[in-house]
Amino acid sequence: MARSQLHQQVDTLPEMVETMIDGLITAVRHTLTPALSQKISRVFSTGCGDSYFAPLNAELAFEQLAGLPCEPLTALQFARYAVGFLPETGRGSNLVLAVSVSGGVSRTVEAMALAKQAGATAVALTGNPTGPLGQAAEFVVETAVPPLPAELQGLIVPGTRSYVASQLALYLCAIQLGENRGHLSKAAANKLRRELAHTADRMAQTIALSDKATRQAAEAWHDADQFVFCGSGPNYGTALFSAAKVLEASGDTAVAQDTEEWAHLQYFGRQVATPTVFIGAGGWDEGRALELVTAAKAIGRRVAAIAPQGSALANHPELDFAWETPALSQAEGPPTRECFSPLLTCLPGTLFAATRAQLLGEPYFRGFGGGRSVEGGGGISRIRSSEQITEVRR
């Protein structure tokens, strides 16, 4: 079967990372100067949809690599409930990173404008620096993705490229802050940047490793009508992203859950055979994920995992399927850190969504039927035309 439009977009990601990495390093270094970085005592990150999942996945990177507490929030939660209660640690000491590749999402623009009004350092990560988000920000890191191949241009496909670009930019922000603040040496920071560049090769390997298991799972789970993706730490956002791609591509009910919370909630679901995917990076969450694979199988779930080759999770004997990412350590390069793992773990779930939609013959985004519309960035949902509040609420 020929690769679908979504498959083909995923195939472009490794080259996109190679193309973008140097420009993003320069853009981040230009924006997050030493003087600005020294003022920062806390990081808040925000966005909507995929542009929230990327900040959620980057929380660990900011805490490990920048040595700063980081709080990712949805744009609605930040703008309407949190911004009025930022820590009073001095003007500019709270760094707010607002992510929107389009630069036109109303809630994220609102969050950025209110962050600046509240005295935070307001930085937009966007592919459209002259758009509303860029205009609301104090500083901008441009994250515009390079053009797709001609045969893929103009197609409306569930997004992957902008998500990966935002993820890369956030990791580079964490590294730059760490270097500028003395949490990382210059040599350590440059090593981390090289590791990020190397993930392009690891992404290509992940795609190749995932294809067979993706086809097998999509065929075996053809009868399913709901899916659960579980992750924690830097891969809770991956679980949300994977569920989002299934919703966008095939329209199936897909739920994301924190790995531990699955045992408190989805464990009691009435549909016995619900496909359940545990996502990990061979890191701090692995022991709990291993226990829950056993629990899920015991109550009749069909279970898969996204995990590194050679890890205990990828080799759990009770799995129905394993989507493998390249091994944690390889002779040809440094290991993929747990905090960078979402660049790899986001791929199998997206490929599964692409394959399921293709097998079912479902149009992406339900063909924007039933009252849905792409006009105005979401039609009647008014994603880009929603009314914005203009005063910080306390």
N, C-alpha and C positions, 0 to 999 in steps of 0.2 A: 504494500500500500504506500502510495506517495506521501511524503511528509506534508502535513497541513501547514497553513499560514502561521499558526502559533508555533508549531515545531520549528519552522524555518526562522522565526524570530528568535527563538531560544538559541538556535545554532549560531546566530550572529554575536552572541554575548561575549565569548572569549576575545574575538577580534576587537569588539567595542571597548573592552577593558584595556587592551593593549594600546588602542588609539587614544583613550581619554586620560590615562593615568598621569602622564607628565604634565598635561595642561591643568589638571585638577590640583596637582601638587603646587604648581606655580600660583594658581588662583587662591588656594587656601593660605599659602605663605604670604601673599600680598595682603590678604584681608586680616588674618589673625596675626598681627604684628606683636613683637615682644612687649611693647608698651600696653597694648590692649590686653594681652594675655595675662600680664601681671596683676591686673585689676580683678580678674575673674575669681570668684570663690565658689560658684555653683553653676551648673549647666541645666537648663530646661530645654527640651526639644519637643516639637509639635508638628502636626500635619493631619491630613485626612486620608483614609484609605491606605493605599500602598505607601503614601508619604507619611503615614503614622507608623506603619509596620517597620519601616527602615529605621527611624529613631528608636523605636522600642528595641530592635536588635542591636543597636549601637550603644546601649546603656553600659554594658560591661566594658566596652572599649574605652569610653570616657573615664570610667572609674579605675580601670587597670592602667591605662596608658597615659592619661592626663592627670591622674591622681585627684580627680574632682568628683564630688557627688553629682549624680545626674538623674533627672526626673523626666521621663518621657510622658507626655499627656496628649490626648486627642485635642484638636484645635478648639472644639466646643468646650471641653472641660477647662482648658487653659484660659480661654478668652472670657468665658462667662462665670467661672467659679474660682480660678486659681490666681489670676494675674494681680488681683487686688491684695493678695496676701503673700507676695514674694518676700523672702528674708530681707530685713532692713540692714544690709551690710555695706551700704554705700552705693552711690550712683555708679552705674556701669558694672557693678560686681556680679550681678546676675546675668549670665549669658543666655539669651533665648535664640535658639536655632529653629527657624520656621521653614519647612520643606514643602515645596510645590513646584514641580517641573514646569507646569503650565504657567504658574505665577498668577493665576486668576481665580483661585478657589476662595470664595467669600469668607468662610470661617477662618482659613489660615491667614488671609489678609487682615481680618479683624484681630486675630491673635497677635500679629506682628505690630500693628498700629498701637494696640493697647500695651504691649510690652515696652515699646519705646516711651509711651506716655507715663508708664510706671517707673521709668528711670533705668530700665535694663539696657544692656548692650544688645541691640536687635539686629540679627544677621539672617538674611534670607538665603536659602540654597534653592536656586531656581534656574531653569533653562531659559527664562524670559526676564532678563534683568530690568527691562523698561516697563514691564507689566505692573499691575496693581501691587503685587507683593513686593517687588523691587522698589517701587516708589514709597511704600510704607516703611521699609527697612532703613536702618542706619548704614548698614554695610551689606554687600551682596557677594556671594560665591556663585559664579555661573556654572551650571551643571548641564548645559545643553548637550544632548546626545548627537553624535554624527548621523548623517542621513542614512537611511536604510538602502540596501540595494534597490535598483529601479523597479524590479519585479514585485517588491514588497511595499513600495510606497503607495500611500492613499488608501490602504486597507485598514479597517477598524478591527483591531485584534486586542485581546486582553494584554495589558501592559506588562512588560518585563524589563525593557531597556532603561526606562526612566527610574525604576525601582533600584536596579543594580547601580546606576549612576549616582543616585542619592546615597545608597549604602556606602559606596566608595568615598564620596565626598565627606560623609560623616566620620568614617574611620580616619581619613587624612586630617580632619579637624582635630580629632582626639590626639593624634600623633603630634601635630603642630603645637597644640596647647601644652602637651607634655614636654616637648623640647623647649619651648619658650619659657616655661615656668621652672625648668631645671629638674623636673621629674624624670626626664629621659636625657641621656647624653646625646650629642649630635650623632655619634656613631650608632647608638641604639635606635634613634629615630630613623636614620637612613636605612638601617637593617629592616625595620618594620615596613618602610615604604617599598623596599625590594620584595619583601614577602607578599605584600599586596599585589605588586606587579606580577609575581609568580602565580597568583591565583588564576590568571587567564589560562595558563596551561592546565591547572587543576580543574577548571570549569569544563574545558574541552574533554578531559578524561571522564568527568562526572557524567556528561551527556552520553558519551560512548558506553559507560558502564550501566547507565540507567535504561537504555532503550529496550533491551530484552525483557527486563522485569516489568517495565511499564506496560508493554504489550500484553504480557501474561496476566498481570493484575487487572487491566482493563477488561480483558476477555473473561476472566474468572469472576469478576465482580459486575458483570453486565446486568444482572438482575437487581442490583442494589439501587436504592433511591435516596440514600443519605450516607454521608461519610464524616468521619471524625479525625482530625489531625491534632496531635498532642505534642507540645514542646515546652521547654522552660529555659530560663536564662536567656541567652542571646538567640535562642530558637523558638521562643514563644511567638515572636513576630513572624518567624518562618511558618509556623502553624497557621497563623492568621492569613498570611499571604497565600499559602497553598489552598486553604479553604476558599479564599476569594477567587483564585483562578478557576476552581471547579465551578463556583457559582456563575462566574462571568462566561466561561467557555461552554459548559453543558447545561447550566441552569439547575443542577441538582442541589438539594439541601446539603450544605457542607458546614460543619461546625469546627471551630478551633477551641482548644482547651489547654490550660496549663496541665502539665503532666501529672502533678500531684492531685489537682482538682478533678481529674478524670475519675480517680478512685472514690471521690466524694459525691459525684454527680452522674456522669454517663455510665458508670458501673451498674446503675440500677435501670438502665433503659430497657424497654419492653421488646424492642426489635433485637432478637438474639444475635443475628449474624451481621450486624452493622460493621462494614469495613473500618478498621481503626489503625491509624498510622502513628507510630511513635518516632519522633525526630530527635536526633542527638548528634553530638560531635565527639563522643568518647571522653566527655569531660565530667564536670561535677555532678551532673544529673544522671549519669549512666546507671548507677546502682539501683535507683528508684525505677528507672525505665525498665530494667531487667525484671524486677518484681512484677511490674504492671503488665508486661507482655504475658507472663504466666497467668496473672489474674484474668486478663481479657480472654485468653484461650479457654480458661476453665469455665467461663460463663457462655462460651459459644461464639465469641467474636471472631471475625476473620481479621488477621493481624499482619501488618507489615511494619518495616522500620526503614528509616533513612539514617544511615550511620556510616562511619569510616570503615574501609576494608580492614579486616583483622580485628576490629573491636568486638567486645563481648556482645554488644547489642546487635551488630550485623550478623553475628554467628549464633544468636539465640536459637536453640533447636526447635522451638515451638512456632517460629515465624512461618507464615505462608509465603511471604516474599520479602526480599531485602534489596532496597535501592542503596548501592554503595557509592560513597565518595572516596577519593583517593586516600590511601593509608595516612595515618597521622604523621609518619616520618618516612621519607624517601631519600635515596642516595642523591637524586638530582636536585634537591632543594630543601629548604627548611620545612618543618612541619606546619600545617595549617592550624593556627591558634584557634582555640574555642571561640574567642571574641570575633574572629574573622570568618568563622564557619558558615554563617548565613549566605555568603556569596556562592557556596557550593550546595548547601542543603535546600535552597530555594528552587533548584533546578528539577529534581525528580517529581515533586508535586505538580509543577507547571507542565512537565511532559505528560504526566498522568492525565491532567485536565485536558490537554490537547488531544491525547489519544482517545479518551472517553467521548469527547464531543465528536470526533471524527467517526467513531464506531456507531454512535447513535444518530449521526446526521443532523446534529443540533447546530443552529446558527449561533455565533457568538452574541452575547448580550440579548438573547431572545430575538434577534433581528430588530431590536428596538420597537417591538410591537406591543399591543395591549395598552396603549397610552404612553408608553415610553418614548422618549425622543432624545436625539443627540443635540438638539438645538439649545443654545445657551449653556452648554456644558452640563447637560443633565435634564433638559426639558422641564417638566413640571416639578422635578425635584429641586430646581433652582440652585444647583451647586455653585454657579458663578454669579448668580444675581440675587442671592438671599440678602435680606436686610441686615445691616451690620450695626452693632451698638458702637457708640463713639466715646463713651466715658467708662473709665475703670470703676468697677463696683466693689465696695467694701462693706 
